[in-house]
């Protein structure tokens, strides 16, 4: 029988941040168990055989408006500033995306102005005062043509549901701009850890009070560890043995290909909303700034989640939310356990949001878990 102050299930952002804070600020002995063979969760990165630093579970574009979160992570990494740029393949050509004035000019085939774009979109929009789903969000902003060019089929591939079945937040996360700002994201701080996410995580875990156990399933080790508190960052339905039924999740399949050329595409990411089974091709070298004579691209295929596989995305739809709320009641009654992160709270969070959630949970736990 092992013992510790805090047993943490999952070695992604949530688990690592909480372990680092509890160990360094409170002197608490933390054991992190992770069923995968590596740290970092889905943010794990590693050099492939060609020397390309790859995000192994899809591109992770760090960004935040929070100085607190940036400065906290900045203790463990220098930053490589980057503006993430993407294009979208539709109607036989590449388009500027997210939609901006440059996209509008491509549609017109001539120069234009923000004022003309505003007037035109006002004519194209479908007036919907309170959009109830992702389809209504987009058509209320840009009308049917642009919705069908860029959003409709991409969303269907990604979620295996029609946009009309998904929460407004799914497509509402993508900005529509009437200026020439062609950045994918709008946050004031956009960067990658200079040496990669994994290097940053190693520094965060480098503390004598943190004990890491990889390749270990939380359910198997839980009866063997005595602890004062549990932090659970895995799938909430799995924690409760699927007692209310399995939550719907989406998974992904990645197909990397190394090419004997410096670059494959003009930007980091090209979306394919209407063609192919994959949703996008990512060439992460554009973001990391690596200088190599070869490149590796990754085609990303959405997939059904199967038990034992990897759950990447909670499905943001009313039926899924209703089932989660039942699990949330069980979680709230579970004494001595914190449920933190995307999988444990069944919500689509960005990385900085997970860090913020973990820091908030640390402040909540700190007075309760003072060293005995």
Wavefront OBJ file of the C-alpha trace (Angstrom):
o trace
v 0.000 0.000 0.000
v 1.380 3.401 -1.055
v 0.525 6.693 0.604
v 0.575 10.338 -0.414
v -1.202 13.576 0.270
v -2.834 13.886 -3.147
v -3.427 11.240 -5.796
v -3.828 12.773 -9.264
v -5.366 10.876 -12.178
v -4.056 12.175 -15.486
v -0.840 13.926 -16.466
v -2.191 16.619 -18.775
v -2.406 20.334 -18.077
v -4.837 20.055 -15.170
v -2.965 17.322 -13.343
v 0.475 18.816 -13.922
v -0.488 22.338 -12.818
v -2.123 21.063 -9.645
v 0.790 18.765 -8.821
v 3.283 21.583 -9.343
v 1.348 24.037 -7.172
v 0.547 21.600 -4.367
v 4.141 20.352 -4.227
v 5.986 23.655 -4.598
v 3.644 25.884 -2.600
v 2.343 23.488 0.058
v 5.025 20.815 0.261
v 2.461 18.086 -0.406
v 3.459 14.675 -1.714
v 1.615 14.110 -4.991
v 1.415 10.897 -6.989
v 0.361 11.351 -10.609
v -0.849 8.266 -12.455
v -1.185 8.335 -16.232
v -2.332 5.427 -18.387
v -0.341 6.626 -21.392
v 3.413 6.143 -21.573
v 4.185 9.878 -21.621
v 3.428 13.139 -19.842
v 1.501 16.104 -21.210
v -1.799 14.530 -22.200
v -2.937 15.660 -25.630
v -0.412 18.520 -25.591
v 2.472 16.052 -25.765
v 5.012 16.827 -28.474
v 8.029 14.896 -29.683
v 10.562 14.951 -32.535
v 9.788 12.408 -35.229
v 12.425 10.390 -37.091
v 13.015 13.286 -39.482
v 13.673 15.689 -36.609
v 10.372 17.562 -36.919
v 8.840 18.548 -33.587
v 5.288 17.220 -33.904
v 2.220 17.809 -31.795
v 1.288 14.145 -31.522
v -2.407 14.673 -30.831
v -3.205 17.491 -33.209
v -1.994 21.097 -33.237
v -2.101 22.861 -29.886
v -2.102 26.606 -30.454
v -1.478 28.252 -27.112
v -3.030 31.657 -26.611
v -4.443 33.661 -23.721
v -5.636 37.075 -22.632
v -4.572 36.335 -19.051
v -1.258 37.783 -17.896
v -1.512 35.586 -14.813
v -1.656 32.367 -16.833
v 1.067 33.493 -19.240
v 3.365 34.458 -16.368
v 2.685 31.260 -14.448
v 3.657 29.019 -17.365
v 6.494 31.403 -18.210
v 8.283 30.211 -15.078
v 8.879 26.926 -16.888
v 9.441 27.968 -20.488
v 10.616 30.731 -22.755
v 8.105 31.589 -25.468
v 8.253 31.550 -29.252
v 5.748 34.208 -30.423
v 3.628 33.164 -33.381
v 0.494 34.260 -35.200
v -1.367 31.152 -36.252
v -2.451 31.341 -39.899
v -4.815 29.008 -41.690
v -6.508 28.749 -45.084
v -9.594 26.858 -46.219
v -9.887 24.808 -49.409
v -13.263 25.314 -51.091
v -14.603 25.574 -54.628
v -11.229 24.529 -56.033
v -9.080 27.198 -54.372
v -7.581 28.342 -51.093
v -9.442 31.029 -49.183
v -8.384 33.321 -46.371
v -9.900 32.040 -43.135
v -11.370 32.976 -40.730
v -13.586 35.157 -42.898
v -12.143 38.656 -43.195
v -11.911 41.472 -45.741
v -9.366 39.512 -47.777
v -11.854 36.628 -48.061
v -14.537 39.039 -49.213
v -12.231 40.437 -51.891
v -11.545 36.898 -53.089
v -15.293 36.399 -53.447
v -15.722 39.645 -55.396
v -12.563 39.220 -57.471
v -11.617 42.843 -56.856
v -10.476 45.219 -54.095
v -13.076 46.269 -51.560
v -13.493 48.073 -48.264
v -14.655 47.237 -44.770
v -17.700 49.424 -45.357
v -18.730 47.485 -48.468
v -18.216 44.189 -46.663
v -20.381 45.379 -43.768
v -23.163 46.429 -46.156
v -23.005 43.158 -48.088
v -23.026 40.962 -44.997
v -26.009 42.923 -43.727
v -27.839 41.861 -46.911
v -26.700 38.217 -46.644
v -27.399 37.689 -42.961
v -30.455 35.806 -41.788
v -31.971 37.851 -38.954
v -31.953 35.645 -35.854
v -32.022 37.556 -32.586
v -30.978 34.684 -30.321
v -29.205 31.904 -32.269
v -30.012 28.528 -30.714
v -27.420 26.412 -32.508
v -24.246 26.593 -34.589
v -26.032 26.860 -37.923
v -28.048 29.840 -36.730
v -24.937 31.511 -35.295
v -23.153 31.509 -38.650
v -26.038 32.309 -40.980
v -26.956 35.192 -38.689
v -23.425 36.549 -39.203
v -22.589 35.800 -42.850
v -25.566 34.140 -44.549
v -25.993 30.795 -46.285
v -23.265 30.819 -48.950
v -20.303 31.346 -46.637
v -21.825 28.999 -44.093
v -21.997 26.233 -46.695
v -18.527 26.994 -48.081
v -16.641 26.900 -44.806
v -18.699 25.612 -41.892
v -21.476 23.173 -42.718
v -19.580 20.099 -43.906
v -16.467 20.708 -41.778
v -18.696 20.657 -38.706
v -20.495 17.527 -39.883
v -17.179 15.716 -40.355
v -15.750 16.892 -37.051
v -18.750 16.137 -34.856
v -20.782 13.637 -36.926
v -23.732 15.892 -36.273
v -25.379 18.644 -38.237
v -24.491 22.158 -37.039
v -28.179 22.685 -36.273
v -27.830 20.004 -33.556
v -24.815 21.598 -31.857
v -24.535 24.399 -29.325
v -23.938 27.911 -30.708
v -20.459 27.883 -29.145
v -19.097 25.298 -31.611
v -19.050 27.544 -34.676
v -19.354 30.737 -32.656
v -15.728 30.339 -31.538
v -14.542 31.254 -35.052
v -14.346 35.036 -35.566
v -15.769 36.917 -38.545
v -13.880 40.135 -39.260
v -14.460 43.009 -41.671
v -10.822 44.152 -41.537
v -7.647 42.488 -42.815
v -6.801 40.677 -39.590
v -6.212 37.158 -40.931
v -5.012 35.580 -37.689
v -6.822 32.406 -36.717
v -7.136 33.569 -33.115
v -7.752 36.918 -31.463
v -6.093 36.637 -28.035
v -3.433 39.226 -27.227
v -0.792 36.612 -26.338
v -0.133 33.910 -28.936
v 2.971 31.737 -28.645
v 4.369 28.246 -28.276
v 6.799 27.019 -25.613
v 10.152 27.612 -27.279
v 11.463 24.084 -26.637
v 8.070 22.428 -26.905
v 5.272 21.531 -24.518
v 6.946 18.373 -23.229
v 10.062 20.268 -22.135
v 7.846 22.736 -20.247
v 5.922 19.923 -18.550
v 9.141 18.185 -17.480
v 10.234 21.326 -15.669
v 6.865 21.629 -13.966
v 7.101 18.051 -12.725
v 10.715 18.369 -11.560
v 10.036 18.462 -7.825
v 10.996 15.932 -5.130
v 7.421 15.869 -3.829
v 5.992 14.810 -7.210
v 5.982 11.093 -7.987
v 5.075 10.130 -11.546
v 3.753 6.706 -12.546
v 3.245 6.231 -16.284
v 1.409 3.363 -17.919
v -0.816 3.018 -14.871
v -4.610 2.979 -14.847
v -6.185 5.040 -12.065
v -8.955 2.482 -11.492
v -6.422 -0.262 -10.843
v -4.150 1.717 -8.530
v -6.797 3.593 -6.542
v -7.376 0.792 -4.005
v -3.618 0.552 -3.464
v -3.008 4.202 -2.487
v -3.934 5.935 0.741
v -4.321 9.690 0.255
v -5.977 12.748 1.710
v -7.478 13.916 -1.565
v -7.997 12.787 -5.176
v -7.805 14.994 -8.243
v -9.446 13.340 -11.223
v -8.899 14.684 -14.759
v -10.158 11.714 -16.788
v -13.545 10.938 -18.310
v -16.244 11.607 -15.752
v -18.509 8.810 -17.006
v -15.644 6.334 -16.706
v -15.021 7.400 -13.086
v -18.580 6.409 -12.214
v -18.410 3.147 -14.170
v -20.787 4.475 -16.857
v -23.569 3.999 -14.302
v -25.816 6.515 -16.079
v -24.759 5.424 -19.536
v -21.740 6.476 -21.626
v -21.359 10.122 -22.561
v -20.873 10.790 -26.276
v -17.300 11.670 -27.193
v -15.457 12.273 -30.452
v -12.029 10.875 -31.235
v -9.351 11.540 -33.859
v -6.949 9.651 -36.088
v -3.692 11.210 -37.267
v -1.860 10.327 -40.457
v 1.656 11.841 -40.539
v 3.711 11.956 -43.726
v 7.317 13.127 -43.987
v 8.280 14.777 -47.269
v 11.715 15.472 -48.743
v 10.987 19.172 -49.217
v 11.202 22.203 -46.986
v 7.522 23.136 -47.122
v 4.291 21.479 -48.261
v 1.695 24.250 -47.922
v 1.807 28.041 -47.532
v 0.505 28.161 -43.959
v 0.426 26.060 -40.840
v -3.083 24.681 -41.372
v -5.345 24.157 -44.363
v -8.956 23.169 -43.719
v -10.813 20.835 -46.075
v -14.483 21.382 -45.258
v -16.013 19.861 -48.387
v -13.496 17.336 -49.725
v -11.788 14.222 -48.358
v -12.455 12.372 -45.128
v -9.878 14.411 -43.210
v -10.740 17.861 -41.893
v -7.343 19.516 -42.125
v -3.679 19.174 -42.984
v -1.297 20.660 -40.432
v 2.327 21.560 -41.108
v 3.396 22.596 -37.639
v 6.853 23.797 -38.725
v 5.176 27.061 -39.733
v 4.373 27.668 -36.063
v 7.403 26.192 -34.289
v 9.893 28.002 -36.516
v 12.064 24.927 -37.094
v 14.540 25.215 -39.975
v 14.814 21.837 -41.695
v 15.190 20.701 -45.332
v 12.327 18.229 -44.773
v 8.831 18.606 -43.412
v 6.145 16.447 -41.839
v 2.473 17.045 -42.482
v -0.370 15.487 -40.533
v -3.806 14.723 -41.948
v -6.449 14.713 -39.244
v -9.448 12.393 -39.443
v -12.371 12.713 -37.028
v -13.479 9.349 -35.652
v -16.046 7.732 -33.411
v -14.926 7.165 -29.857
v -14.673 3.513 -28.906
v -14.119 2.246 -25.336
v -10.422 1.877 -24.683
v -9.578 4.512 -27.264
v -8.853 8.195 -26.767
v -11.649 10.661 -26.064
v -10.686 14.056 -27.469
v -13.836 16.119 -27.538
v -17.021 16.237 -25.491
v -19.925 16.770 -27.886
v -21.437 20.208 -27.235
v -25.092 19.363 -27.764
v -28.162 19.579 -25.531
v -28.644 15.820 -25.132
v -25.015 15.293 -24.134
v -25.135 18.215 -21.712
v -28.286 16.812 -20.084
v -26.592 13.471 -19.415
v -23.457 15.174 -18.114
v -25.519 17.222 -15.661
v -26.617 13.952 -14.078
v -22.982 12.918 -13.701
v -22.190 16.382 -12.323
v -24.628 15.708 -9.476
v -22.752 12.513 -8.631
v -19.419 14.345 -8.838
v -20.603 17.077 -6.480
v -21.480 14.409 -3.900
v -18.114 12.641 -4.181
v -16.267 13.647 -1.016
v -12.529 14.185 -1.206
v -12.412 14.274 -5.022
v -11.885 17.231 -7.360
v -12.995 16.880 -10.978
v -10.852 19.163 -13.137
v -10.278 19.594 -16.867
v -12.020 18.980 -20.165
v -12.776 15.281 -19.725
v -13.785 15.493 -16.065
v -16.189 18.414 -16.573
v -17.341 17.475 -20.091
v -16.641 20.878 -21.565
v -14.584 22.100 -24.507
v -11.824 24.192 -22.918
v -8.776 25.824 -24.449
v -5.423 25.129 -22.801
v -5.255 28.437 -20.958
v -8.746 27.855 -19.597
v -7.689 24.488 -18.174
v -4.654 26.133 -16.566
v -6.932 28.789 -15.073
v -9.316 26.127 -13.771
v -6.442 24.207 -12.194
v -5.017 27.339 -10.543
v -8.470 28.182 -9.158
v -8.860 24.641 -7.794
v -5.443 24.928 -6.145
v -6.537 28.072 -4.313
v -9.698 26.295 -3.204
v -7.788 23.251 -1.954
v -4.843 25.076 -0.432
v -6.394 25.880 2.976
v -7.935 22.417 3.242
v -4.772 20.484 2.490
v -2.225 22.240 4.622
v 0.481 19.771 5.631
v -0.709 17.666 8.557
l 1 2 3 4 5 6 7 8 9 10 11 12 13 14 15 16 17 18 19 20 21 22 23 24 25 26 27 28 29 30 31 32 33 34 35 36 37 38 39 40 41 42 43 44 45 46 47 48 49 50 51 52 53 54 55 56 57 58 59 60 61 62 63 64 65 66 67 68 69 70 71 72 73 74 75 76 77 78 79 80 81 82 83 84 85 86 87 88 89 90 91 92 93 94 95 96 97 98 99 100 101 102 103 104 105 106 107 108 109 110 111 112 113 114 115 116 117 118 119 120 121 122 123 124 125 126 127 128 129 130 131 132 133 134 135 136 137 138 139 140 141 142 143 144 145 146 147 148 149 150 151 152 153 154 155 156 157 158 159 160 161 162 163 164 165 166 167 168 169 170 171 172 173 174 175 176 177 178 179 180 181 182 183 184 185 186 187 188 189 190 191 192 193 194 195 196 197 198 199 200 201 202 203 204 205 206 207 208 209 210 211 212 213 214 215 216 217 218 219 220 221 222 223 224 225 226 227 228 229 230 231 232 233 234 235 236 237 238 239 240 241 242 243 244 245 246 247 248 249 250 251 252 253 254 255 256 257 258 259 260 261 262 263 264 265 266 267 268 269 270 271 272 273 274 275 276 277 278 279 280 281 282 283 284 285 286 287 288 289 290 291 292 293 294 295 296 297 298 299 300 301 302 303 304 305 306 307 308 309 310 311 312 313 314 315 316 317 318 319 320 321 322 323 324 325 326 327 328 329 330 331 332 333 334 335 336 337 338 339 340 341 342 343 344 345 346 347 348 349 350 351 352 353 354 355 356 357 358 359 360 361 362 363 364 365 366 367 368 369 370 371 372
